[in-house]
């Protein structure tokens, strides 16, 4: 098995090195990129990650805004108000030339609950940054691996095309010599056309994946990208039960659901305590003027005035408070049920991902052995050709079959690698593997 793996790796490396000139962009330099380098560049260049960080900053500022009510607030202002009759200003205190106001909330359960809820949701937004970072790493790693596979398949298809053209040439000679039916020539032409179609599709796919790599990594479009030939190992080596436990511990959606539950617990606590009085520190300094007729309506007139104290508001009957309590309780019940459902879903998804990965690994082993058989068959036919027991067409046909097995193996290998990436993301080990 190890010898077969070394043989496959050698052919893979040779094919990729042979294919590299085919995909170099004319007139521009080329950059060789490893998987870890691609991940690092993608994280540095990701617009989604920058957006997530900005959203976290917004969430922090929202929590800070709610916290501001419990900090000192000082306002000042002045103006001129003409008075005819009793001195007053609608919606404010008596008219003043200059005024300085101070407010600070000491005890307000509803505002405090909103503050704690905003802080919990800001923490969820921090978790979202980690979630977006993992998504970026999975996306660039998947694109990188698929691009390597496409270029490998293109190299194989180029070889297939040469073999198919040789078979077509032999078929035409044999048809001309009345040694084969014309349908055999037509079949050979069909094979050549199919390989050309496959090459065209692979080239289009290569262009798309290359453009995506340019966009994710920030590498200039006029600079060609050469993907590395290393074989990354994504195997976690964990048992199914361990994967499920780690998935529950590291699932971003589950952590966000827990933060949302805590936020709604704070809102419910604040709503319940709203039946109690609220207390605020208030203060005011004002400079009054005689032009507002204060000396006509008050016994004495004082230009400089200062008031400072604690204002207590006692709710005697507040229908909105009971409605807020009922709403907060129902929202908390909703969040607890959503958290329970999410925990169960995460465990089931992790178990399903593990099963799928095992099945894909088994399919990969079958494809590897199928490829090994095809390679050995090529050696046998080549030996028969040397002995005069086979024709060149037989050899080329065997090579075409080997190429088909290569394509099947590469497809199964890519699917297995992607399943391993998903498990690494689920268990929280993605950054450890791709960034170290």
C-alpha positions in Angstrom: 0.0 0.0 0.0 2.9 2.4 0.8 4.6 1.7 -2.5 1.4 2.4 -4.4 0.9 5.7 -2.5 4.5 6.7 -3.4 3.8 5.8 -7.0 0.7 7.9 -7.0 2.5 10.8 -5.4 5.3 10.7 -7.9 3.0 10.7 -10.9 0.9 13.5 -9.3 4.0 15.6 -8.8 5.3 14.9 -12.3 1.9 15.7 -13.9 1.5 18.9 -12.0 5.0 20.1 -12.9 4.3 19.3 -16.5 1.1 21.1 -16.4 2.4 24.3 -14.8 3.5 26.0 -18.0 0.1 25.4 -19.6 -1.6 27.6 -17.0 1.0 30.4 -16.7 -0.4 33.7 -17.8 1.5 35.2 -20.7 3.3 38.5 -20.0 3.1 38.2 -16.2 5.2 36.8 -13.4 4.2 33.6 -11.6 3.9 33.1 -7.9 4.1 29.7 -6.2 1.6 29.5 -3.4 1.4 26.9 -0.6 -1.9 26.1 1.1 -0.9 27.8 4.3 0.3 30.9 2.4 -3.0 31.1 0.6 -4.9 30.8 4.0 -2.8 33.6 5.5 -3.3 35.9 2.5 -7.0 35.2 2.4 -7.4 36.1 6.1 -5.4 39.3 5.6 -7.5 40.3 2.5 -11.0 39.0 3.5 -13.7 41.7 3.2 -16.1 39.4 5.1 -13.7 39.3 8.0 -13.3 43.1 8.0 -17.1 43.5 7.9 -17.4 41.1 10.9 -14.9 43.2 12.9 -16.8 46.4 12.0 -20.1 44.8 13.1 -18.4 43.8 16.4 -17.3 47.4 16.9 -20.9 48.5 16.3 -22.1 46.1 18.9 -19.6 47.3 21.4 -20.6 50.9 20.8 -24.3 50.0 21.2 -23.5 48.4 24.6 -21.5 51.5 25.5 -24.5 53.7 24.6 -26.7 51.7 27.0 -24.0 52.0 29.7 -23.8 55.8 29.3 -27.0 56.3 31.3 -25.2 55.1 34.5 -22.3 57.5 33.9 -22.2 61.2 34.7 -23.9 63.3 32.0 -23.3 67.1 32.0 -25.2 69.5 29.7 -24.9 73.3 29.4 -26.6 76.0 27.4 -27.9 79.5 27.4 -30.2 81.9 25.5 -32.6 84.8 25.7 -36.3 84.4 26.3 -38.8 87.3 26.2 -41.3 87.1 29.1 -44.7 88.7 29.3 -46.4 87.6 32.4 -45.3 84.6 34.5 -41.8 83.4 33.6 -41.8 79.9 32.1 -40.6 77.9 29.1 -42.8 75.1 27.7 -41.4 71.7 28.5 -38.5 73.1 30.5 -37.7 75.0 33.7 -37.8 78.7 34.2 -36.0 80.8 31.5 -32.3 81.3 32.3 -29.4 83.2 30.7 -27.1 80.3 31.4 -27.8 76.7 32.6 -25.8 73.6 33.6 -27.5 70.3 34.1 -26.2 67.0 35.6 -27.9 63.6 35.4 -26.8 60.1 36.3 -28.9 57.0 36.8 -28.3 55.1 40.0 -30.9 52.4 39.9 -32.9 51.6 36.8 -33.4 47.8 36.3 -34.8 48.1 32.9 -31.9 50.1 31.5 -29.4 47.9 33.4 -31.0 44.8 31.8 -30.8 46.4 28.3 -27.1 47.2 29.0 -26.2 43.6 30.0 -28.2 42.3 27.0 -26.2 44.5 24.7 -22.9 43.3 26.2 -24.0 39.7 25.7 -24.9 40.3 22.1 -21.6 42.1 21.6 -19.8 39.0 22.8 -21.9 37.0 20.3 -20.6 39.3 17.6 -17.0 38.5 18.7 -17.8 34.8 18.3 -19.1 35.6 14.8 -15.7 36.9 13.9 -14.2 33.5 14.7 -17.0 31.9 12.6 -16.3 34.1 9.6 -12.6 33.4 9.9 -13.2 29.7 9.8 -15.5 30.1 6.8 -12.8 32.1 5.0 -10.2 29.3 5.7 -12.5 26.6 4.5 -13.4 28.5 1.4 -9.8 29.3 0.3 -8.6 25.8 1.2 -11.4 24.1 -0.8 -10.7 26.4 -3.8 -6.9 25.7 -3.5 -7.4 21.9 -3.4 -9.9 22.0 -6.3 -7.6 24.2 -8.4 -4.8 21.6 -7.8 -7.1 18.8 -8.9 -8.3 20.7 -12.0 -4.7 21.3 -13.1 -3.8 17.7 -12.5 -6.8 16.5 -14.5 -5.9 18.9 -17.3 -2.4 17.5 -17.4 -3.9 14.0 -17.6 -6.4 15.0 -20.3 -3.6 16.5 -22.4 -1.8 13.1 -22.2 -5.1 11.4 -23.0 -5.5 13.6 -26.1 -2.1 12.6 -27.4 -3.0 8.9 -26.8 -6.4 9.3 -28.4 -4.9 10.9 -31.5 -2.5 8.1 -31.9 -5.3 5.6 -31.6 -7.3 7.6 -34.2 -4.3 7.6 -36.5 -3.9 3.8 -36.2 -7.7 3.3 -36.7 -7.6 5.4 -39.9 -4.7 3.3 -41.3 -6.4 0.0 -40.5 -9.7 1.2 -42.0 -7.8 2.3 -45.1 -6.3 -1.1 -45.3 -9.7 -2.7 -44.8 -8.6 -4.3 -41.5 -11.3 -2.6 -39.4 -14.8 -1.3 -39.9 -15.3 2.5 -40.4 -17.3 2.6 -37.2 -14.0 2.1 -35.2 -12.6 5.2 -36.8 -15.8 7.1 -35.8 -15.5 5.8 -32.3 -11.9 7.0 -32.1 -12.9 10.5 -33.4 -15.7 10.6 -30.8 -13.1 9.8 -28.1 -10.8 12.7 -29.3 -13.8 15.1 -29.4 -14.8 14.1 -25.9 -11.3 14.7 -24.5 -11.2 18.1 -26.2 -14.5 19.0 -24.6 -13.2 17.8 -21.2 -10.1 20.0 -21.7 -12.2 23.0 -22.6 -14.4 22.6 -19.5 -11.3 22.1 -17.3 -9.7 25.2 -18.7 -12.8 27.2 -17.9 -13.0 25.8 -14.4 -9.3 26.6 -14.0 -9.9 30.2 -15.0 -12.8 30.6 -12.6 -10.9 29.0 -9.6 -7.8 31.1 -10.4 -9.9 34.3 -10.4 -11.4 33.3 -7.1 -7.9 32.7 -5.7 -6.8 36.2 -6.9 -9.9 37.7 -5.3 -9.5 35.9 -1.9 -5.7 36.3 -1.6 -5.3 39.8 -3.1 -2.6 38.6 -5.6 -2.7 40.9 -8.7 -4.6 39.5 -11.6 -1.6 39.8 -13.9 0.4 37.5 -11.7 -0.1 33.7 -12.3 -0.7 31.4 -9.4 1.1 28.1 -9.1 -0.4 25.9 -6.5 1.9 23.7 -4.5 2.2 19.9 -4.9 2.3 19.0 -1.2 -0.3 16.6 0.1 -1.9 18.3 3.2 -3.0 16.0 6.0 -6.4 16.9 7.4 -7.1 13.7 9.4 -8.1 14.6 13.0 -7.6 11.1 14.4 -10.6 11.5 16.7 -13.3 9.0 17.5 -16.9 9.7 16.6 -17.8 10.4 20.2 -14.9 12.8 20.6 -15.8 14.7 17.5 -19.4 15.1 18.7 -18.3 16.4 22.1 -15.8 18.8 20.5 -18.4 20.0 18.1 -20.8 20.9 21.0 -18.0 22.7 22.8 -16.8 24.7 19.7 -19.9 25.3 17.7 -20.2 29.1 17.0 -24.0 29.0 16.6 -24.4 27.2 19.9 -22.2 29.8 21.7 -24.2 32.6 20.1 -27.4 30.9 21.2 -26.1 30.7 24.8 -25.2 34.4 24.7 -28.7 35.3 23.4 -30.2 33.3 26.2 -28.1 35.2 28.8 -29.2 38.5 27.1 -32.8 37.6 27.4 -32.3 36.5 31.1 -31.0 40.0 31.8 -34.0 41.5 30.0 -36.4 39.4 32.1 -34.6 40.3 35.3 -34.7 44.0 34.4 -38.4 43.8 33.5 -39.3 42.1 36.8 -37.3 44.7 38.9 -39.1 47.5 37.1 -41.8 47.2 39.7 -39.3 48.8 42.1 -38.6 52.6 42.2 -35.9 54.1 40.1 -33.3 56.5 41.4 -31.3 59.2 39.5 -28.8 61.8 40.6 -29.9 65.2 39.3 -28.3 68.6 39.5 -28.8 72.0 38.0 -27.1 75.4 38.1 -28.7 78.4 36.4 -28.2 82.1 36.0 -31.4 84.1 36.0 -32.2 87.6 34.7 -34.6 90.3 36.0 -35.8 90.9 32.4 -38.0 87.7 32.8 -40.1 89.4 35.6 -38.9 87.1 38.4 -39.1 90.0 40.9 -42.8 90.5 40.1 -43.9 87.0 40.8 -41.4 85.8 43.5 -40.8 87.3 47.0 -37.0 87.5 46.4 -34.8 87.3 43.4 -31.5 85.4 43.2 -29.4 85.5 40.1 -27.3 82.3 40.8 -29.2 79.2 41.6 -28.0 75.6 42.4 -30.0 72.4 42.9 -28.6 68.9 43.6 -30.1 65.7 44.9 -31.6 62.3 44.2 -34.8 61.9 42.2 -36.8 58.7 43.1 -39.7 57.6 40.8 -42.2 55.1 42.4 -44.4 53.2 39.9 -47.8 53.0 41.4 -49.6 51.4 38.5 -47.7 50.7 35.2 -49.5 48.4 32.8 -46.5 48.4 30.5 -44.3 46.8 33.2 -46.4 43.6 33.3 -46.4 43.5 29.5 -42.7 43.8 29.4 -42.3 40.9 31.9 -44.6 38.7 29.9 -42.7 39.5 26.6 -39.3 38.9 28.2 -40.4 35.6 29.7 -41.7 34.3 26.4 -38.5 35.5 24.6 -36.4 33.6 27.2 -38.5 30.4 26.7 -38.0 30.8 23.0 -34.2 31.2 23.3 -33.9 28.2 25.7 -35.8 26.0 23.3 -33.7 27.2 20.4 -30.5 26.5 22.4 -31.7 23.0 23.2 -32.6 22.3 19.6 -29.2 23.7 18.4 -27.3 21.5 20.8 -29.0 18.4 19.6 -28.6 19.4 15.9 -24.9 20.0 16.4 -24.3 16.6 17.8 -26.3 14.9 15.1 -24.6 16.9 12.4 -21.2 16.0 13.8 -22.1 12.3 13.8 -23.4 12.5 10.3 -20.2 14.3 9.1 -18.1 11.6 10.7 -20.1 8.8 8.9 -19.8 10.6 5.6 -16.1 11.1 6.0 -15.6 7.4 6.7 -17.6 6.5 3.6 -15.7 8.9 1.5 -12.4 7.5 2.8 -13.5 4.0 2.0 -14.5 5.2 -1.5 -11.1 6.9 -1.8 -9.3 3.6 -1.0 -11.4 1.8 -3.6 -10.5 4.4 -6.2 -6.8 4.1 -5.2 -6.8 0.4 -5.7 -8.8 0.7 -8.9 -6.1 3.1 -10.2 -3.3 0.7 -9.1 -5.0 -2.1 -11.1 -5.1 0.2 -14.1 -1.4 1.2 -13.7 -0.4 -2.5 -13.5 -2.5 -3.2 -16.6 -0.6 -0.6 -18.5 2.6 -2.3 -17.5 1.3 -5.6 -18.7 0.1 -4.3 -22.1 3.4 -2.5 -22.5 5.3 -5.7 -21.9 3.0 -7.5 -24.4 3.8 -4.7 -26.9 7.5 -5.4 -26.5 6.8 -9.1 -27.1 4.7 -8.4 -30.2 1.5 -9.6 -28.5 -0.2 -6.3 -28.4 -0.6 -3.2 -30.6 0.2 0.4 -30.0 -3.5 1.0 -29.9 -3.9 -1.5 -27.0 -1.3 0.4 -25.1 -2.9 3.8 -25.7 -6.3 2.4 -24.8 -4.9 1.1 -21.5 -3.4 4.5 -20.8 -6.8 6.1 -21.4 -8.4 3.7 -18.9 -5.6 4.6 -16.4 -6.4 8.3 -16.9 -10.1 7.7 -16.2 -9.1 5.9 -13.0 -6.9 8.8 -12.1 -9.8 11.2 -12.5 -12.0 9.0 -10.3 -9.3 8.9 -7.6 -8.7 12.6 -7.7 -12.4 13.3 -7.4 -12.8 10.9 -4.4 -9.6 12.3 -2.8 -10.9 15.9 -3.1 -14.3 14.9 -1.6 -12.6 13.2 1.3 -10.3 16.2 2.0 -13.3 18.6 2.0 -15.1 16.3 4.5 -12.0 16.4 6.7 -11.9 20.2 6.5 -15.6 20.3 7.6 -14.7 18.1 10.6 -11.8 20.3 11.6 -14.1 23.4 11.4 -16.7 21.6 13.5 -14.3 20.6 16.2 -12.5 24.0 16.4 -9.2 22.6 15.1 -9.1 24.3 11.7 -6.8 27.2 12.6 -4.4 24.8 14.3 -4.0 22.8 11.2 -4.0 25.5 8.5 -2.1 28.3 10.3 0.7 26.5 12.1 
